Amino acid sequence: SSELTQDPTVSVALGQTVRITCRGDSLRKFYASWYQQKARQAPVLLIYGENKRPSGIPDRFSASRSGDTTSLTITGTLAEDEADYFCSSRDSSGDRRVFGGGTKLTVL
Amino acid sequence: QVQLQQSGPRLVKPSQTLSLTCAISGDSVSSNSVDWNWIRLSPSRGLEWLGRTYFRSKWYYYYSISLKGRLTITPDTSKNQFSLQLNSVTPEDTAVYYCAREVHLWYGNDAFDMWGQGTMVTVSS
C-alpha cells in the first residue's frame, strides 16, 4: 500500500480549475513533486519544491502545501490536461521514495 | 541535454531474472549531486519506486522494502550507465520499467526530472 494517498479519479469542466490532493505523514517533513503521465509516455515532472515548475511547464500548473497534504491545482484546464497525475516524496525514513496511487483526471 | 536510454529484454519467464540497463548521456552516473532510480508502472499499482543508487565519495544503494531483497542496482562507470536486476520474477512483476534521474534542491526537496523512455516487460512462460 502507498504511503501517499490520492483520490483515484477527478473530473473538471473544460476551462475550469481543479485541485488534486496528495496526503501522507511524510509530507509534514518532506516536499512532494508532481508528475503528469499520458498513455504510452514517460511521466513528466510538473512541480517540485515550494511551487517550482521546470522550464516548459505552463503556469496554469501550481502547487500548495499544508500539514500532511499537498495539492496540485490546474487553472483554466485544457483538454490536453486529461492524464494521470502522481505525487511523490520521501518515505518517513527519508531514505526511500514513494508515489501516490495516482489520480486520473477527466476533462469534461 | 541529459538523455536516458533504456535497453533490455521485453519478455522474461517466471522465476528468472529481469535485467535492464539505462545508458546516461549528458550527465555522469558518478555525479555527486544526483541519484539514479528505477521506477515501474503497472495498472494495479500505479507508479512504484523500486530503488536508487548514488555516489557521494562512495556508492550508496536503497531498495524498496516490498521487493524483499530481489532487486540489485549496479552502476557501471566505464559505460556511464546503471542497471537493474530483479530476481525470481512472477507475473506480478509485469510492468513498464523506467529509469530516472533525481535532483535535489536541498534535503527532502527532490524530483525525478529526467526519465528513460520506458520498457514494457512481460513476465510469462
Chai-1 contact restraints between the chains, C-beta under 6 A:
chainA,res_idxA,chainB,res_idxB,connection_type,confidence,min_distance_angstrom,max_distance_angstrom,comment,restraint_id
A,F30,B,G108,contact,1.0,0.0,6.0,A-B,restraint_1
A,Y31,B,N109,contact,1.0,0.0,6.0,A-B,restraint_2
A,S33,B,A111,contact,1.0,0.0,6.0,A-B,restraint_3
A,A42,B,W115,contact,1.0,0.0,6.0,A-B,restraint_4
A,A42,B,G118,contact,1.0,0.0,6.0,A-B,restraint_5
A,P43,B,W115,contact,1.0,0.0,6.0,A-B,restraint_6
A,L45,B,A111,contact,1.0,0.0,6.0,A-B,restraint_7
A,L45,B,D113,contact,1.0,0.0,6.0,A-B,restraint_8
A,Y48,B,A111,contact,1.0,0.0,6.0,A-B,restraint_9
A,G49,B,L105,contact,1.0,0.0,6.0,A-B,restraint_10
A,G49,B,N109,contact,1.0,0.0,6.0,A-B,restraint_11
A,F86,B,L47,contact,1.0,0.0,6.0,A-B,restraint_12
A,D95,B,Y62,contact,1.0,0.0,6.0,A-B,restraint_13
A,R96,B,Y62,contact,1.0,0.0,6.0,A-B,restraint_14
A,R97,B,W49,contact,1.0,0.0,6.0,A-B,restraint_15
A,F99,B,L47,contact,1.0,0.0,6.0,A-B,restraint_16
A,G101,B,G46,contact,1.0,0.0,6.0,A-B,restraint_17
A,G102,B,G46,contact,1.0,0.0,6.0,A-B,restraint_18
